[in-house]
Amino acid sequence: MGFMRDLITSALFVLVMSGAPAAAQYPDKPITVVVPFAAGGPTDVVARLLGDHMSRTLGQTIIVENVGGAGGTIGMTRAAQANPDGYTIAVGNTGTQSAAPALYPNLKYDPAKSFAQIGITNFTPQAIVAKKSTQASGLKEFIDYLKANSEKLTYGHAGVGSISHVSGLLFNAQFGLKPTLVPYRGTGPALQALVAGQLDYMIDQSLNVIPQVKAGTIKVYAIAAPERLSSLPDAPTTGEAGVDFVFRAWNAMVAPKGTPNKIVGRLADALSKALDDPKVQERYNELGSSVPTADERGPAGLQKLVETEMARITPVIKAAGVTAE
């Protein structure tokens, strides 16, 4: 009997140390979501919107912690190195989860290997926009104009590694364009320069350019996505304009590698419930974002997206000889 009692005790000890009870009770305290950018930006807005809904599903407060710097890589490094217990997770974006390895030679995390993927939170189509005085009447004509004059033209972006920078590199590489790239300290100043006619064109997240397009201060040529935006219904998709270029910015929720599968599953389920909420979807429409489909969302869909986007973006960045350090 003593031997059996000791055996059972040992088995229970192993079970406790494995974290199974912790996973079963999860969550029993507040969860921190690291947002690797300043408050008020697109990633922050999405994290807070989803965090509020997920907190109700999980029965615990979700606290957003903004840890900015180095194109979001400081915050994502903090998240990657956190205790893998499900109480520190993060929301990154295309830049931190796909472009960063090519931009930062000394990056301390691998987007495909350093995280337990929870799921894609949203897609935000890129809008191809130009200064108001641009004469080209459609996207094909605009690209022809860029090809004929690219070395005389300027392309503005929100800084090395930003979504507008990466999307511009992809677009320019695909069509053989060589404009002068002009970096700004954020999207706001870049758009102000475009409105003032100091830049020729940009490609940026639709939610950033919608106000200027609606005000008529800049010209939109197309939305680089499979579907039109309800917030810009008159803007054609690139496909409708006869051009094969699709690039959607995206955000994603991740946890540190080693987070128990049951905890990742609970978080993924709570995220999916939030994405299915009509109020969340209505807010997404206002932001110019779209909800990932059932096939796209979840850990497997996010892992595939990260690997695919890294493979697409890395060669273009390396060919351009761009680094952020």
C-alpha positions as CSV (number, residue, x, y, z in Angstrom):
1,M,0.0,0.0,0.0
2,G,2.9,2.4,0.8
3,F,4.4,1.8,-2.6
4,M,1.1,2.5,-4.3
5,R,0.5,5.6,-2.3
6,D,4.0,6.9,-3.2
7,L,3.4,6.1,-6.9
8,I,0.1,8.0,-6.9
9,T,1.7,10.9,-5.1
10,S,4.5,11.1,-7.6
11,A,2.1,11.0,-10.5
12,L,0.1,13.8,-9.0
13,F,3.3,15.9,-8.5
14,V,4.2,15.4,-12.2
15,L,0.7,16.4,-13.2
16,V,0.9,19.6,-11.1
17,M,4.4,20.5,-12.4
18,S,3.3,19.9,-16.0
19,G,0.9,22.8,-15.7
20,A,-2.2,20.8,-16.4
21,P,-4.2,22.2,-13.4
22,A,-3.1,25.7,-14.3
23,A,-4.4,25.2,-17.8
24,A,-7.7,23.8,-16.5
25,Q,-8.2,26.8,-14.2
26,Y,-7.1,29.4,-16.7
27,P,-7.6,32.3,-16.5
28,D,-7.8,33.1,-12.8
29,K,-6.2,36.5,-13.0
30,P,-6.0,39.4,-15.4
31,I,-4.3,38.9,-18.8
32,T,-1.9,41.4,-20.3
33,V,-1.9,42.1,-24.0
34,V,1.3,43.7,-25.3
35,V,0.7,46.1,-28.1
36,P,4.1,47.0,-29.6
37,F,3.0,50.4,-30.8
38,A,1.7,53.7,-29.3
39,A,-1.8,54.0,-28.0
40,G,-4.4,55.1,-30.6
41,G,-2.8,53.4,-33.6
42,P,-4.5,50.8,-35.8
43,T,-3.0,47.8,-33.9
44,D,-3.9,49.4,-30.5
45,V,-7.4,50.1,-31.6
46,V,-7.9,46.4,-32.7
47,A,-6.3,45.0,-29.5
48,R,-8.6,47.1,-27.3
49,L,-11.7,46.3,-29.2
50,L,-11.1,42.6,-29.2
51,G,-9.7,42.6,-25.7
52,D,-12.9,44.1,-24.3
53,H,-15.0,41.3,-25.9
54,M,-12.6,38.5,-25.0
55,S,-12.5,39.6,-21.4
56,R,-16.2,38.9,-21.1
57,T,-15.8,35.5,-22.7
58,L,-12.9,34.5,-20.5
59,G,-14.2,36.1,-17.3
60,Q,-11.0,38.1,-16.6
61,T,-9.8,41.6,-17.2
62,I,-7.6,42.1,-20.2
63,I,-5.1,44.9,-19.8
64,V,-3.4,46.5,-22.8
65,E,0.3,47.4,-22.3
66,N,1.8,49.6,-25.0
67,V,5.5,48.9,-25.5
68,G,6.6,50.8,-28.6
69,G,10.0,51.2,-30.3
70,A,12.1,49.8,-33.1
71,G,9.2,49.2,-35.4
72,G,7.3,47.2,-32.8
73,T,10.1,44.7,-32.3
74,I,10.8,45.8,-28.7
75,G,7.3,44.9,-27.6
76,M,7.2,41.6,-29.5
77,T,10.6,40.7,-28.0
78,R,9.1,41.3,-24.5
79,A,6.1,39.1,-25.4
80,A,8.3,36.3,-26.8
81,Q,10.4,36.2,-23.7
82,A,7.5,36.3,-21.2
83,N,6.4,33.4,-19.0
84,P,4.4,31.0,-21.3
85,D,1.4,30.8,-18.9
86,G,-1.2,32.6,-21.0
87,Y,-1.1,35.7,-18.9
88,T,1.1,37.7,-21.3
89,I,0.1,37.7,-25.0
90,A,0.6,40.2,-27.8
91,V,-0.9,41.6,-30.9
92,G,1.6,42.2,-33.7
93,N,1.2,43.1,-37.3
94,T,2.6,42.4,-40.8
95,G,5.7,44.4,-40.0
96,T,6.6,42.7,-36.6
97,Q,5.5,39.2,-37.8
98,S,6.8,39.1,-41.4
99,A,9.1,42.0,-42.3
100,A,11.1,42.3,-39.1
101,P,13.5,39.4,-39.7
102,A,14.7,41.0,-42.9
103,L,14.9,44.5,-41.5
104,Y,16.5,43.7,-38.1
105,P,19.6,41.5,-38.4
106,N,19.9,41.1,-34.6
107,L,16.2,40.4,-34.0
108,K,15.7,38.5,-30.8
109,Y,12.7,36.5,-31.9
110,D,11.5,34.5,-34.9
111,P,7.9,35.2,-35.8
112,A,7.4,31.6,-37.1
113,K,9.1,29.9,-34.2
114,S,9.1,32.1,-31.1
115,F,5.3,32.2,-30.6
116,A,2.3,30.0,-30.0
117,Q,0.0,31.4,-32.7
118,I,-3.5,32.3,-31.5
119,G,-5.1,33.8,-34.6
120,I,-5.4,36.5,-37.2
121,T,-7.4,39.4,-35.7
122,N,-8.1,41.4,-38.9
123,F,-7.1,42.3,-42.4
124,T,-6.7,45.9,-43.6
125,P,-6.5,46.4,-47.4
126,Q,-3.9,48.8,-48.8
127,A,-5.1,51.7,-50.8
128,I,-3.0,53.0,-53.7
129,V,-3.3,56.8,-53.5
130,A,-1.7,59.8,-55.2
131,K,-1.6,63.5,-55.0
132,K,-4.8,65.2,-56.1
133,S,-3.3,66.7,-59.3
134,T,-2.2,63.4,-60.8
135,Q,-3.8,63.1,-64.3
136,A,-3.9,59.4,-64.9
137,S,-7.5,58.2,-65.1
138,G,-7.2,54.6,-63.9
139,L,-4.8,52.3,-62.2
140,K,-3.3,50.8,-65.4
141,E,-2.7,54.3,-66.8
142,F,-1.3,55.4,-63.4
143,I,1.2,52.5,-63.4
144,D,2.2,53.4,-67.0
145,Y,2.8,56.9,-65.8
146,L,4.9,55.7,-62.9
147,K,7.0,53.5,-65.2
148,A,7.7,56.3,-67.6
149,N,8.6,58.8,-64.8
150,S,9.5,56.8,-61.7
151,E,13.0,58.1,-61.3
152,K,11.6,61.6,-61.1
153,L,8.8,60.7,-58.7
154,T,8.6,60.4,-54.9
155,Y,7.0,57.7,-52.8
156,G,6.3,58.5,-49.2
157,H,6.1,56.1,-46.2
158,A,5.8,56.1,-42.4
159,G,9.4,54.9,-41.8
160,V,11.5,51.9,-42.5
161,G,9.6,48.7,-41.7
162,S,6.2,50.4,-41.7
163,I,3.3,48.9,-43.6
164,S,3.4,51.7,-46.1
165,H,7.2,51.1,-46.6
166,V,6.8,47.4,-47.1
167,S,3.8,47.6,-49.4
168,G,5.6,50.2,-51.5
169,L,8.7,48.0,-51.8
170,L,6.5,45.1,-53.0
171,F,4.5,47.3,-55.5
172,N,7.6,49.1,-56.9
173,A,9.5,45.8,-57.3
174,Q,6.6,44.1,-59.1
175,F,6.3,46.9,-61.6
176,G,9.9,47.8,-61.9
177,L,9.6,51.3,-60.4
178,K,12.5,53.2,-58.9
179,P,11.1,56.3,-57.2
180,T,12.8,58.3,-54.5
181,L,11.6,56.8,-51.2
182,V,10.9,59.5,-48.6
183,P,10.6,58.4,-45.0
184,Y,8.5,60.3,-42.4
185,R,8.1,59.9,-38.7
186,G,4.7,58.3,-39.0
187,T,1.7,58.0,-41.3
188,G,0.3,61.4,-40.4
189,P,3.2,63.5,-41.6
190,A,3.5,61.4,-44.8
191,L,-0.1,61.9,-45.6
192,Q,0.1,65.6,-44.9
193,A,3.0,65.8,-47.5
194,L,0.9,63.9,-50.0
195,V,-2.1,66.2,-49.5
196,A,0.3,69.2,-49.9
197,G,1.5,67.8,-53.2
198,Q,5.0,67.3,-51.9
199,L,4.8,63.5,-52.6
200,D,3.6,61.8,-55.7
201,Y,2.1,58.6,-54.3
202,M,1.7,56.2,-51.4
203,I,0.3,52.8,-50.6
204,D,-1.0,52.7,-47.1
205,Q,-3.7,51.1,-44.9
206,S,-7.1,52.1,-46.1
207,L,-8.2,53.2,-42.6
208,N,-5.4,55.8,-42.7
209,V,-6.4,57.4,-46.0
210,I,-10.2,57.1,-45.9
211,P,-10.7,60.7,-44.4
212,Q,-8.5,62.3,-47.1
213,V,-10.0,60.4,-49.9
214,K,-13.5,61.3,-48.8
215,A,-12.4,65.0,-48.4
216,G,-11.1,64.9,-52.0
217,T,-7.6,66.0,-50.9
218,I,-5.9,62.9,-52.5
219,K,-6.8,60.6,-55.3
220,V,-7.4,56.9,-54.8
221,Y,-6.7,54.5,-57.7
222,A,-7.5,51.1,-56.2
223,I,-7.9,48.9,-53.1
224,A,-5.3,46.1,-53.1
225,A,-7.7,43.5,-51.9
226,P,-10.1,40.9,-53.3
227,E,-13.2,42.9,-52.3
228,R,-14.2,46.5,-52.3
229,L,-14.4,48.5,-49.1
230,S,-17.9,49.5,-47.9
231,S,-16.3,52.7,-46.5
232,L,-14.9,53.5,-50.0
233,P,-17.5,51.9,-52.3
234,D,-16.5,53.8,-55.5
235,A,-12.8,52.7,-55.3
236,P,-12.2,49.6,-57.5
237,T,-10.1,46.6,-56.4
238,T,-6.8,46.1,-58.1
239,G,-8.4,43.1,-59.8
240,E,-11.3,45.1,-61.1
241,A,-8.8,47.6,-62.4
242,G,-7.0,44.8,-64.3
243,V,-3.9,44.7,-62.1
244,D,-2.6,41.6,-60.3
245,F,-1.4,43.2,-57.0
246,V,-3.0,42.2,-53.6
247,F,-1.5,43.2,-50.3
248,R,-3.5,43.3,-47.1
249,A,-2.0,44.5,-43.8
250,W,-2.9,42.3,-40.9
251,N,-2.8,42.0,-37.2
252,A,-2.4,38.8,-35.2
253,M,-2.6,37.6,-31.6
254,V,0.2,35.4,-30.3
255,A,1.5,34.0,-27.0
256,P,5.0,33.0,-26.0
257,K,6.3,29.7,-27.3
258,G,5.5,26.9,-24.8
259,T,2.1,28.2,-23.8
260,P,0.0,25.1,-23.1
261,N,-2.2,24.1,-26.0
262,K,-5.4,24.2,-23.9
263,I,-4.7,27.8,-23.0
264,V,-4.0,28.7,-26.6
265,G,-7.2,27.0,-27.6
266,R,-9.2,29.0,-25.0
267,L,-7.7,32.2,-26.3
268,A,-8.3,31.3,-29.9
269,D,-11.9,30.4,-29.1
270,A,-12.5,33.7,-27.3
271,L,-10.9,35.6,-30.2
272,S,-13.2,33.8,-32.7
273,K,-16.3,34.6,-30.7
274,A,-15.2,38.3,-30.7
275,L,-14.7,38.2,-34.5
276,D,-18.2,36.8,-34.9
277,D,-19.8,39.6,-32.9
278,P,-21.9,42.0,-35.2
279,K,-20.8,45.0,-33.1
280,V,-17.1,44.1,-33.7
281,Q,-17.7,43.6,-37.4
282,E,-19.5,47.0,-37.6
283,R,-16.5,48.7,-36.0
284,Y,-14.2,46.9,-38.4
285,N,-16.3,48.3,-41.3
286,E,-15.8,51.8,-39.9
287,L,-12.0,51.1,-39.7
288,G,-11.8,49.7,-43.2
289,S,-10.8,46.3,-41.9
290,S,-12.2,42.9,-42.6
291,V,-12.8,39.8,-40.5
292,P,-10.7,36.7,-41.3
293,T,-12.8,33.8,-42.6
294,A,-13.3,30.6,-40.7
295,D,-10.5,29.0,-42.7
296,E,-8.1,31.9,-42.1
297,R,-8.5,32.4,-38.4
298,G,-7.0,30.2,-35.7
299,P,-3.5,29.0,-34.9
300,A,-3.0,27.0,-38.1
301,G,-4.2,29.8,-40.4
302,L,-1.9,32.3,-38.7
303,Q,1.1,30.1,-38.8
304,K,0.6,29.6,-42.6
305,L,0.1,33.4,-43.1
306,V,3.3,34.2,-41.2
307,E,5.4,31.8,-43.2
308,T,3.9,32.8,-46.5
309,E,4.3,36.5,-45.9
310,M,7.9,36.1,-44.7
311,A,8.7,34.2,-47.9
312,R,7.1,37.0,-50.0
313,I,8.5,40.0,-48.2
314,T,12.0,39.0,-47.2
315,P,13.5,38.7,-50.8
316,V,12.1,42.2,-51.7
317,I,13.6,43.8,-48.6
318,K,16.9,42.2,-49.1
319,A,17.0,43.1,-52.8
320,A,16.4,46.7,-51.8
321,G,19.3,46.6,-49.4
322,V,17.1,48.0,-46.6
323,T,17.8,47.5,-42.9
324,A,16.4,49.3,-39.8
325,E,19.7,49.1,-37.9
